[in-house]
Amino acid sequence: MLGYREEKDVAPDSVTETFLAMKLHIDNWRWRGVPFYIRAGKRLTRRVTEISMHFKAAPLSLFGPSAPEPNVLALRIQPDEGITLRFVSKVPAPPRCCAR
């Protein structure tokens, strides 16, 4: 796979950025404390436009000390438009109990 400077019509001494990652905040009462992440670049592993919302964890974990993955609502813009909701729940099983 060619690097950016080896591509046709690109100067070999080019210093053009080919990747961007930002963490943004909106300064108002409604969005205070909510980070927005933007990542874009050439030659990433996936070519996708997506809005992904990662929900905050509950203040009290009912399933023990290990924190589960956050619930995620993803809106796929392109390719293959669609909406995905991923949420974590407890696997049905007997309750844990202590060794006596």
Phi and psi restraints in degrees (range 20) as a CNS / XPLOR table:
assign (resid 1 and name C) (resid 2 and name N)
       (resid 2 and name CA) (resid 2 and name C) 1.0 -76.6 20.0 2
assign (resid 2 and name N) (resid 2 and name CA)
       (resid 2 and name C) (resid 3 and name N) 1.0 142.4 20.0 2
assign (resid 2 and name C) (resid 3 and name N)
       (resid 3 and name CA) (resid 3 and name C) 1.0 -78.9 20.0 2
assign (resid 3 and name N) (resid 3 and name CA)
       (resid 3 and name C) (resid 4 and name N) 1.0 167.6 20.0 2
assign (resid 3 and name C) (resid 4 and name N)
       (resid 4 and name CA) (resid 4 and name C) 1.0 -56.0 20.0 2
assign (resid 4 and name N) (resid 4 and name CA)
       (resid 4 and name C) (resid 5 and name N) 1.0 -44.9 20.0 2
assign (resid 4 and name C) (resid 5 and name N)
       (resid 5 and name CA) (resid 5 and name C) 1.0 -71.1 20.0 2
assign (resid 5 and name N) (resid 5 and name CA)
       (resid 5 and name C) (resid 6 and name N) 1.0 -17.5 20.0 2
assign (resid 5 and name C) (resid 6 and name N)
       (resid 6 and name CA) (resid 6 and name C) 1.0 -89.6 20.0 2
assign (resid 6 and name N) (resid 6 and name CA)
       (resid 6 and name C) (resid 7 and name N) 1.0 -6.8 20.0 2
assign (resid 6 and name C) (resid 7 and name N)
       (resid 7 and name CA) (resid 7 and name C) 1.0 -71.3 20.0 2
assign (resid 7 and name N) (resid 7 and name CA)
       (resid 7 and name C) (resid 8 and name N) 1.0 154.9 20.0 2
assign (resid 7 and name C) (resid 8 and name N)
       (resid 8 and name CA) (resid 8 and name C) 1.0 -61.5 20.0 2
assign (resid 8 and name N) (resid 8 and name CA)
       (resid 8 and name C) (resid 9 and name N) 1.0 140.7 20.0 2
assign (resid 8 and name C) (resid 9 and name N)
       (resid 9 and name CA) (resid 9 and name C) 1.0 67.7 20.0 2
assign (resid 9 and name N) (resid 9 and name CA)
       (resid 9 and name C) (resid 10 and name N) 1.0 18.2 20.0 2
assign (resid 9 and name C) (resid 10 and name N)
       (resid 10 and name CA) (resid 10 and name C) 1.0 -113.2 20.0 2
assign (resid 10 and name N) (resid 10 and name CA)
       (resid 10 and name C) (resid 11 and name N) 1.0 129.0 20.0 2
assign (resid 10 and name C) (resid 11 and name N)
       (resid 11 and name CA) (resid 11 and name C) 1.0 -63.9 20.0 2
assign (resid 11 and name N) (resid 11 and name CA)
       (resid 11 and name C) (resid 12 and name N) 1.0 135.0 20.0 2
assign (resid 11 and name C) (resid 12 and name N)
       (resid 12 and name CA) (resid 12 and name C) 1.0 -64.3 20.0 2
assign (resid 12 and name N) (resid 12 and name CA)
       (resid 12 and name C) (resid 13 and name N) 1.0 -18.4 20.0 2
assign (resid 12 and name C) (resid 13 and name N)
       (resid 13 and name CA) (resid 13 and name C) 1.0 -104.3 20.0 2
assign (resid 13 and name N) (resid 13 and name CA)
       (resid 13 and name C) (resid 14 and name N) 1.0 18.0 20.0 2
assign (resid 13 and name C) (resid 14 and name N)
       (resid 14 and name CA) (resid 14 and name C) 1.0 -61.6 20.0 2
assign (resid 14 and name N) (resid 14 and name CA)
       (resid 14 and name C) (resid 15 and name N) 1.0 140.9 20.0 2
assign (resid 14 and name C) (resid 15 and name N)
       (resid 15 and name CA) (resid 15 and name C) 1.0 -117.8 20.0 2
assign (resid 15 and name N) (resid 15 and name CA)
       (resid 15 and name C) (resid 16 and name N) 1.0 22.0 20.0 2
assign (resid 15 and name C) (resid 16 and name N)
       (resid 16 and name CA) (resid 16 and name C) 1.0 -65.7 20.0 2
assign (resid 16 and name N) (resid 16 and name CA)
       (resid 16 and name C) (resid 17 and name N) 1.0 131.8 20.0 2
assign (resid 16 and name C) (resid 17 and name N)
       (resid 17 and name CA) (resid 17 and name C) 1.0 -69.4 20.0 2
assign (resid 17 and name N) (resid 17 and name CA)
       (resid 17 and name C) (resid 18 and name N) 1.0 140.4 20.0 2
assign (resid 17 and name C) (resid 18 and name N)
       (resid 18 and name CA) (resid 18 and name C) 1.0 -121.5 20.0 2
assign (resid 18 and name N) (resid 18 and name CA)
       (resid 18 and name C) (resid 19 and name N) 1.0 6.7 20.0 2
assign (resid 18 and name C) (resid 19 and name N)
       (resid 19 and name CA) (resid 19 and name C) 1.0 -146.3 20.0 2
assign (resid 19 and name N) (resid 19 and name CA)
       (resid 19 and name C) (resid 20 and name N) 1.0 142.5 20.0 2
assign (resid 19 and name C) (resid 20 and name N)
       (resid 20 and name CA) (resid 20 and name C) 1.0 -139.0 20.0 2
assign (resid 20 and name N) (resid 20 and name CA)
       (resid 20 and name C) (resid 21 and name N) 1.0 135.1 20.0 2
assign (resid 20 and name C) (resid 21 and name N)
       (resid 21 and name CA) (resid 21 and name C) 1.0 -137.9 20.0 2
assign (resid 21 and name N) (resid 21 and name CA)
       (resid 21 and name C) (resid 22 and name N) 1.0 124.6 20.0 2
assign (resid 21 and name C) (resid 22 and name N)
       (resid 22 and name CA) (resid 22 and name C) 1.0 -133.7 20.0 2
assign (resid 22 and name N) (resid 22 and name CA)
       (resid 22 and name C) (resid 23 and name N) 1.0 149.0 20.0 2
assign (resid 22 and name C) (resid 23 and name N)
       (resid 23 and name CA) (resid 23 and name C) 1.0 -118.6 20.0 2
assign (resid 23 and name N) (resid 23 and name CA)
       (resid 23 and name C) (resid 24 and name N) 1.0 118.0 20.0 2
assign (resid 23 and name C) (resid 24 and name N)
       (resid 24 and name CA) (resid 24 and name C) 1.0 -117.3 20.0 2
assign (resid 24 and name N) (resid 24 and name CA)
       (resid 24 and name C) (resid 25 and name N) 1.0 154.3 20.0 2
assign (resid 24 and name C) (resid 25 and name N)
       (resid 25 and name CA) (resid 25 and name C) 1.0 -130.9 20.0 2
assign (resid 25 and name N) (resid 25 and name CA)
       (resid 25 and name C) (resid 26 and name N) 1.0 145.1 20.0 2
assign (resid 25 and name C) (resid 26 and name N)
       (resid 26 and name CA) (resid 26 and name C) 1.0 -100.8 20.0 2
assign (resid 26 and name N) (resid 26 and name CA)
       (resid 26 and name C) (resid 27 and name N) 1.0 127.4 20.0 2
assign (resid 26 and name C) (resid 27 and name N)
       (resid 27 and name CA) (resid 27 and name C) 1.0 -91.9 20.0 2
assign (resid 27 and name N) (resid 27 and name CA)
       (resid 27 and name C) (resid 28 and name N) 1.0 74.0 20.0 2
assign (resid 27 and name C) (resid 28 and name N)
       (resid 28 and name CA) (resid 28 and name C) 1.0 -149.3 20.0 2
assign (resid 28 and name N) (resid 28 and name CA)
       (resid 28 and name C) (resid 29 and name N) 1.0 171.6 20.0 2
assign (resid 28 and name C) (resid 29 and name N)
       (resid 29 and name CA) (resid 29 and name C) 1.0 -65.1 20.0 2
assign (resid 29 and name N) (resid 29 and name CA)
       (resid 29 and name C) (resid 30 and name N) 1.0 -34.5 20.0 2
assign (resid 29 and name C) (resid 30 and name N)
       (resid 30 and name CA) (resid 30 and name C) 1.0 -69.8 20.0 2
assign (resid 30 and name N) (resid 30 and name CA)
       (resid 30 and name C) (resid 31 and name N) 1.0 -39.7 20.0 2
assign (resid 30 and name C) (resid 31 and name N)
       (resid 31 and name CA) (resid 31 and name C) 1.0 -107.3 20.0 2
assign (resid 31 and name N) (resid 31 and name CA)
       (resid 31 and name C) (resid 32 and name N) 1.0 8.5 20.0 2
assign (resid 31 and name C) (resid 32 and name N)
       (resid 32 and name CA) (resid 32 and name C) 1.0 -57.7 20.0 2
assign (resid 32 and name N) (resid 32 and name CA)
       (resid 32 and name C) (resid 33 and name N) 1.0 129.8 20.0 2
assign (resid 32 and name C) (resid 33 and name N)
       (resid 33 and name CA) (resid 33 and name C) 1.0 83.6 20.0 2
assign (resid 33 and name N) (resid 33 and name CA)
       (resid 33 and name C) (resid 34 and name N) 1.0 2.8 20.0 2
assign (resid 33 and name C) (resid 34 and name N)
       (resid 34 and name CA) (resid 34 and name C) 1.0 -102.9 20.0 2
assign (resid 34 and name N) (resid 34 and name CA)
       (resid 34 and name C) (resid 35 and name N) 1.0 113.4 20.0 2
assign (resid 34 and name C) (resid 35 and name N)
       (resid 35 and name CA) (resid 35 and name C) 1.0 -81.3 20.0 2
assign (resid 35 and name N) (resid 35 and name CA)
       (resid 35 and name C) (resid 36 and name N) 1.0 145.3 20.0 2
assign (resid 35 and name C) (resid 36 and name N)
       (resid 36 and name CA) (resid 36 and name C) 1.0 -118.0 20.0 2
assign (resid 36 and name N) (resid 36 and name CA)
       (resid 36 and name C) (resid 37 and name N) 1.0 126.5 20.0 2
assign (resid 36 and name C) (resid 37 and name N)
       (resid 37 and name CA) (resid 37 and name C) 1.0 -110.0 20.0 2
assign (resid 37 and name N) (resid 37 and name CA)
       (resid 37 and name C) (resid 38 and name N) 1.0 134.8 20.0 2
assign (resid 37 and name C) (resid 38 and name N)
       (resid 38 and name CA) (resid 38 and name C) 1.0 -125.1 20.0 2
assign (resid 38 and name N) (resid 38 and name CA)
       (resid 38 and name C) (resid 39 and name N) 1.0 126.6 20.0 2
assign (resid 38 and name C) (resid 39 and name N)
       (resid 39 and name CA) (resid 39 and name C) 1.0 -131.0 20.0 2
assign (resid 39 and name N) (resid 39 and name CA)
       (resid 39 and name C) (resid 40 and name N) 1.0 131.3 20.0 2
assign (resid 39 and name C) (resid 40 and name N)
       (resid 40 and name CA) (resid 40 and name C) 1.0 -151.6 20.0 2
assign (resid 40 and name N) (resid 40 and name CA)
       (resid 40 and name C) (resid 41 and name N) 1.0 149.0 20.0 2
assign (resid 40 and name C) (resid 41 and name N)
       (resid 41 and name CA) (resid 41 and name C) 1.0 175.6 20.0 2
assign (resid 41 and name N) (resid 41 and name CA)
       (resid 41 and name C) (resid 42 and name N) 1.0 172.5 20.0 2
assign (resid 41 and name C) (resid 42 and name N)
       (resid 42 and name CA) (resid 42 and name C) 1.0 -88.3 20.0 2
assign (resid 42 and name N) (resid 42 and name CA)
       (resid 42 and name C) (resid 43 and name N) 1.0 149.6 20.0 2
assign (resid 42 and name C) (resid 43 and name N)
       (resid 43 and name CA) (resid 43 and name C) 1.0 60.5 20.0 2
assign (resid 43 and name N) (resid 43 and name CA)
       (resid 43 and name C) (resid 44 and name N) 1.0 32.3 20.0 2
assign (resid 43 and name C) (resid 44 and name N)
       (resid 44 and name CA) (resid 44 and name C) 1.0 -75.3 20.0 2
assign (resid 44 and name N) (resid 44 and name CA)
       (resid 44 and name C) (resid 45 and name N) 1.0 164.5 20.0 2
assign (resid 44 and name C) (resid 45 and name N)
       (resid 45 and name CA) (resid 45 and name C) 1.0 -66.6 20.0 2
assign (resid 45 and name N) (resid 45 and name CA)
       (resid 45 and name C) (resid 46 and name N) 1.0 -27.5 20.0 2
assign (resid 45 and name C) (resid 46 and name N)
       (resid 46 and name CA) (resid 46 and name C) 1.0 -129.0 20.0 2
assign (resid 46 and name N) (resid 46 and name CA)
       (resid 46 and name C) (resid 47 and name N) 1.0 142.6 20.0 2
assign (resid 46 and name C) (resid 47 and name N)
       (resid 47 and name CA) (resid 47 and name C) 1.0 -104.2 20.0 2
assign (resid 47 and name N) (resid 47 and name CA)
       (resid 47 and name C) (resid 48 and name N) 1.0 99.4 20.0 2
assign (resid 47 and name C) (resid 48 and name N)
       (resid 48 and name CA) (resid 48 and name C) 1.0 -150.6 20.0 2
assign (resid 48 and name N) (resid 48 and name CA)
       (resid 48 and name C) (resid 49 and name N) 1.0 146.8 20.0 2
assign (resid 48 and name C) (resid 49 and name N)
       (resid 49 and name CA) (resid 49 and name C) 1.0 -116.0 20.0 2
assign (resid 49 and name N) (resid 49 and name CA)
       (resid 49 and name C) (resid 50 and name N) 1.0 119.2 20.0 2
assign (resid 49 and name C) (resid 50 and name N)
       (resid 50 and name CA) (resid 50 and name C) 1.0 -149.0 20.0 2
assign (resid 50 and name N) (resid 50 and name CA)
       (resid 50 and name C) (resid 51 and name N) 1.0 143.6 20.0 2
assign (resid 50 and name C) (resid 51 and name N)
       (resid 51 and name CA) (resid 51 and name C) 1.0 -108.6 20.0 2
assign (resid 51 and name N) (resid 51 and name CA)
       (resid 51 and name C) (resid 52 and name N) 1.0 121.8 20.0 2
assign (resid 51 and name C) (resid 52 and name N)
       (resid 52 and name CA) (resid 52 and name C) 1.0 -122.8 20.0 2
assign (resid 52 and name N) (resid 52 and name CA)
       (resid 52 and name C) (resid 53 and name N) 1.0 119.6 20.0 2
assign (resid 52 and name C) (resid 53 and name N)
       (resid 53 and name CA) (resid 53 and name C) 1.0 -107.0 20.0 2
assign (resid 53 and name N) (resid 53 and name CA)
       (resid 53 and name C) (resid 54 and name N) 1.0 116.9 20.0 2
assign (resid 53 and name C) (resid 54 and name N)
       (resid 54 and name CA) (resid 54 and name C) 1.0 -100.8 20.0 2
assign (resid 54 and name N) (resid 54 and name CA)
       (resid 54 and name C) (resid 55 and name N) 1.0 116.8 20.0 2
assign (resid 54 and name C) (resid 55 and name N)
       (resid 55 and name CA) (resid 55 and name C) 1.0 -79.8 20.0 2
assign (resid 55 and name N) (resid 55 and name CA)
       (resid 55 and name C) (resid 56 and name N) 1.0 149.2 20.0 2
assign (resid 55 and name C) (resid 56 and name N)
       (resid 56 and name CA) (resid 56 and name C) 1.0 -67.6 20.0 2
assign (resid 56 and name N) (resid 56 and name CA)
       (resid 56 and name C) (resid 57 and name N) 1.0 151.5 20.0 2
assign (resid 56 and name C) (resid 57 and name N)
       (resid 57 and name CA) (resid 57 and name C) 1.0 -73.2 20.0 2
assign (resid 57 and name N) (resid 57 and name CA)
       (resid 57 and name C) (resid 58 and name N) 1.0 152.9 20.0 2
assign (resid 57 and name C) (resid 58 and name N)
       (resid 58 and name CA) (resid 58 and name C) 1.0 -66.0 20.0 2
assign (resid 58 and name N) (resid 58 and name CA)
       (resid 58 and name C) (resid 59 and name N) 1.0 149.1 20.0 2
assign (resid 58 and name C) (resid 59 and name N)
       (resid 59 and name CA) (resid 59 and name C) 1.0 -67.0 20.0 2
assign (resid 59 and name N) (resid 59 and name CA)
       (resid 59 and name C) (resid 60 and name N) 1.0 -18.5 20.0 2
assign (resid 59 and name C) (resid 60 and name N)
       (resid 60 and name CA) (resid 60 and name C) 1.0 -130.5 20.0 2
assign (resid 60 and name N) (resid 60 and name CA)
       (resid 60 and name C) (resid 61 and name N) 1.0 124.5 20.0 2
assign (resid 60 and name C) (resid 61 and name N)
       (resid 61 and name CA) (resid 61 and name C) 1.0 -87.9 20.0 2
assign (resid 61 and name N) (resid 61 and name CA)
       (resid 61 and name C) (resid 62 and name N) 1.0 122.3 20.0 2
assign (resid 61 and name C) (resid 62 and name N)
       (resid 62 and name CA) (resid 62 and name C) 1.0 -86.4 20.0 2
assign (resid 62 and name N) (resid 62 and name CA)
       (resid 62 and name C) (resid 63 and name N) 1.0 -8.9 20.0 2
assign (resid 62 and name C) (resid 63 and name N)
       (resid 63 and name CA) (resid 63 and name C) 1.0 -108.4 20.0 2
assign (resid 63 and name N) (resid 63 and name CA)
       (resid 63 and name C) (resid 64 and name N) 1.0 23.0 20.0 2
assign (resid 63 and name C) (resid 64 and name N)
       (resid 64 and name CA) (resid 64 and name C) 1.0 101.1 20.0 2
assign (resid 64 and name N) (resid 64 and name CA)
       (resid 64 and name C) (resid 65 and name N) 1.0 -173.8 20.0 2
assign (resid 64 and name C) (resid 65 and name N)
       (resid 65 and name CA) (resid 65 and name C) 1.0 -72.3 20.0 2
assign (resid 65 and name N) (resid 65 and name CA)
       (resid 65 and name C) (resid 66 and name N) 1.0 -22.5 20.0 2
assign (resid 65 and name C) (resid 66 and name N)
       (resid 66 and name CA) (resid 66 and name C) 1.0 -79.6 20.0 2
assign (resid 66 and name N) (resid 66 and name CA)
       (resid 66 and name C) (resid 67 and name N) 1.0 126.3 20.0 2
assign (resid 66 and name C) (resid 67 and name N)
       (resid 67 and name CA) (resid 67 and name C) 1.0 -80.1 20.0 2
assign (resid 67 and name N) (resid 67 and name CA)
       (resid 67 and name C) (resid 68 and name N) 1.0 129.6 20.0 2
assign (resid 67 and name C) (resid 68 and name N)
       (resid 68 and name CA) (resid 68 and name C) 1.0 -74.9 20.0 2
assign (resid 68 and name N) (resid 68 and name CA)
       (resid 68 and name C) (resid 69 and name N) 1.0 168.0 20.0 2
assign (resid 68 and name C) (resid 69 and name N)
       (resid 69 and name CA) (resid 69 and name C) 1.0 -59.9 20.0 2
assign (resid 69 and name N) (resid 69 and name CA)
       (resid 69 and name C) (resid 70 and name N) 1.0 151.0 20.0 2
assign (resid 69 and name C) (resid 70 and name N)
       (resid 70 and name CA) (resid 70 and name C) 1.0 -70.9 20.0 2
assign (resid 70 and name N) (resid 70 and name CA)
       (resid 70 and name C) (resid 71 and name N) 1.0 152.4 20.0 2
assign (resid 70 and name C) (resid 71 and name N)
       (resid 71 and name CA) (resid 71 and name C) 1.0 -70.3 20.0 2
assign (resid 71 and name N) (resid 71 and name CA)
       (resid 71 and name C) (resid 72 and name N) 1.0 142.8 20.0 2
assign (resid 71 and name C) (resid 72 and name N)
       (resid 72 and name CA) (resid 72 and name C) 1.0 -133.1 20.0 2
assign (resid 72 and name N) (resid 72 and name CA)
       (resid 72 and name C) (resid 73 and name N) 1.0 132.0 20.0 2
assign (resid 72 and name C) (resid 73 and name N)
       (resid 73 and name CA) (resid 73 and name C) 1.0 -111.7 20.0 2
assign (resid 73 and name N) (resid 73 and name CA)
       (resid 73 and name C) (resid 74 and name N) 1.0 118.8 20.0 2
assign (resid 73 and name C) (resid 74 and name N)
       (resid 74 and name CA) (resid 74 and name C) 1.0 -117.3 20.0 2
assign (resid 74 and name N) (resid 74 and name CA)
       (resid 74 and name C) (resid 75 and name N) 1.0 130.8 20.0 2
assign (resid 74 and name C) (resid 75 and name N)
       (resid 75 and name CA) (resid 75 and name C) 1.0 -110.0 20.0 2
assign (resid 75 and name N) (resid 75 and name CA)
       (resid 75 and name C) (resid 76 and name N) 1.0 109.5 20.0 2
assign (resid 75 and name C) (resid 76 and name N)
       (resid 76 and name CA) (resid 76 and name C) 1.0 -86.0 20.0 2
assign (resid 76 and name N) (resid 76 and name CA)
       (resid 76 and name C) (resid 77 and name N) 1.0 121.5 20.0 2
assign (resid 76 and name C) (resid 77 and name N)
       (resid 77 and name CA) (resid 77 and name C) 1.0 -88.5 20.0 2
assign (resid 77 and name N) (resid 77 and name CA)
       (resid 77 and name C) (resid 78 and name N) 1.0 -48.8 20.0 2
assign (resid 77 and name C) (resid 78 and name N)
       (resid 78 and name CA) (resid 78 and name C) 1.0 -158.3 20.0 2
assign (resid 78 and name N) (resid 78 and name CA)
       (resid 78 and name C) (resid 79 and name N) 1.0 153.4 20.0 2
assign (resid 78 and name C) (resid 79 and name N)
       (resid 79 and name CA) (resid 79 and name C) 1.0 -77.3 20.0 2
assign (resid 79 and name N) (resid 79 and name CA)
       (resid 79 and name C) (resid 80 and name N) 1.0 178.0 20.0 2
assign (resid 79 and name C) (resid 80 and name N)
       (resid 80 and name CA) (resid 80 and name C) 1.0 52.4 20.0 2
assign (resid 80 and name N) (resid 80 and name CA)
       (resid 80 and name C) (resid 81 and name N) 1.0 65.8 20.0 2
assign (resid 80 and name C) (resid 81 and name N)
       (resid 81 and name CA) (resid 81 and name C) 1.0 -53.0 20.0 2
assign (resid 81 and name N) (resid 81 and name CA)
       (resid 81 and name C) (resid 82 and name N) 1.0 142.9 20.0 2
assign (resid 81 and name C) (resid 82 and name N)
       (resid 82 and name CA) (resid 82 and name C) 1.0 171.4 20.0 2
assign (resid 82 and name N) (resid 82 and name CA)
       (resid 82 and name C) (resid 83 and name N) 1.0 178.0 20.0 2
assign (resid 82 and name C) (resid 83 and name N)
       (resid 83 and name CA) (resid 83 and name C) 1.0 -126.3 20.0 2
assign (resid 83 and name N) (resid 83 and name CA)
       (resid 83 and name C) (resid 84 and name N) 1.0 135.7 20.0 2
assign (resid 83 and name C) (resid 84 and name N)
       (resid 84 and name CA) (resid 84 and name C) 1.0 -128.1 20.0 2
assign (resid 84 and name N) (resid 84 and name CA)
       (resid 84 and name C) (resid 85 and name N) 1.0 135.2 20.0 2
assign (resid 84 and name C) (resid 85 and name N)
       (resid 85 and name CA) (resid 85 and name C) 1.0 -119.9 20.0 2
assign (resid 85 and name N) (resid 85 and name CA)
       (resid 85 and name C) (resid 86 and name N) 1.0 118.8 20.0 2
assign (resid 85 and name C) (resid 86 and name N)
       (resid 86 and name CA) (resid 86 and name C) 1.0 -114.6 20.0 2
assign (resid 86 and name N) (resid 86 and name CA)
       (resid 86 and name C) (resid 87 and name N) 1.0 122.2 20.0 2
assign (resid 86 and name C) (resid 87 and name N)
       (resid 87 and name CA) (resid 87 and name C) 1.0 -133.9 20.0 2
assign (resid 87 and name N) (resid 87 and name CA)
       (resid 87 and name C) (resid 88 and name N) 1.0 154.0 20.0 2
assign (resid 87 and name C) (resid 88 and name N)
       (resid 88 and name CA) (resid 88 and name C) 1.0 -105.1 20.0 2
assign (resid 88 and name N) (resid 88 and name CA)
       (resid 88 and name C) (resid 89 and name N) 1.0 134.4 20.0 2
assign (resid 88 and name C) (resid 89 and name N)
       (resid 89 and name CA) (resid 89 and name C) 1.0 -138.5 20.0 2
assign (resid 89 and name N) (resid 89 and name CA)
       (resid 89 and name C) (resid 90 and name N) 1.0 167.1 20.0 2
assign (resid 89 and name C) (resid 90 and name N)
       (resid 90 and name CA) (resid 90 and name C) 1.0 -73.1 20.0 2
assign (resid 90 and name N) (resid 90 and name CA)
       (resid 90 and name C) (resid 91 and name N) 1.0 136.8 20.0 2
assign (resid 90 and name C) (resid 91 and name N)
       (resid 91 and name CA) (resid 91 and name C) 1.0 -73.4 20.0 2
assign (resid 91 and name N) (resid 91 and name CA)
       (resid 91 and name C) (resid 92 and name N) 1.0 130.4 20.0 2
assign (resid 91 and name C) (resid 92 and name N)
       (resid 92 and name CA) (resid 92 and name C) 1.0 -58.9 20.0 2
assign (resid 92 and name N) (resid 92 and name CA)
       (resid 92 and name C) (resid 93 and name N) 1.0 125.5 20.0 2
assign (resid 92 and name C) (resid 93 and name N)
       (resid 93 and name CA) (resid 93 and name C) 1.0 -168.2 20.0 2
assign (resid 93 and name N) (resid 93 and name CA)
       (resid 93 and name C) (resid 94 and name N) 1.0 162.5 20.0 2
assign (resid 93 and name C) (resid 94 and name N)
       (resid 94 and name CA) (resid 94 and name C) 1.0 -61.1 20.0 2
assign (resid 94 and name N) (resid 94 and name CA)
       (resid 94 and name C) (resid 95 and name N) 1.0 151.1 20.0 2
assign (resid 94 and name C) (resid 95 and name N)
       (resid 95 and name CA) (resid 95 and name C) 1.0 -64.0 20.0 2
assign (resid 95 and name N) (resid 95 and name CA)
       (resid 95 and name C) (resid 96 and name N) 1.0 149.3 20.0 2
assign (resid 95 and name C) (resid 96 and name N)
       (resid 96 and name CA) (resid 96 and name C) 1.0 -71.1 20.0 2
assign (resid 96 and name N) (resid 96 and name CA)
       (resid 96 and name C) (resid 97 and name N) 1.0 145.6 20.0 2
assign (resid 96 and name C) (resid 97 and name N)
       (resid 97 and name CA) (resid 97 and name C) 1.0 -139.5 20.0 2
assign (resid 97 and name N) (resid 97 and name CA)
       (resid 97 and name C) (resid 98 and name N) 1.0 161.5 20.0 2
assign (resid 97 and name C) (resid 98 and name N)
       (resid 98 and name CA) (resid 98 and name C) 1.0 -80.0 20.0 2
assign (resid 98 and name N) (resid 98 and name CA)
       (resid 98 and name C) (resid 99 and name N) 1.0 153.4 20.0 2
assign (resid 98 and name C) (resid 99 and name N)
       (resid 99 and name CA) (resid 99 and name C) 1.0 -76.2 20.0 2
assign (resid 99 and name N) (resid 99 and name CA)
       (resid 99 and name C) (resid 100 and name N) 1.0 138.2 20.0 2
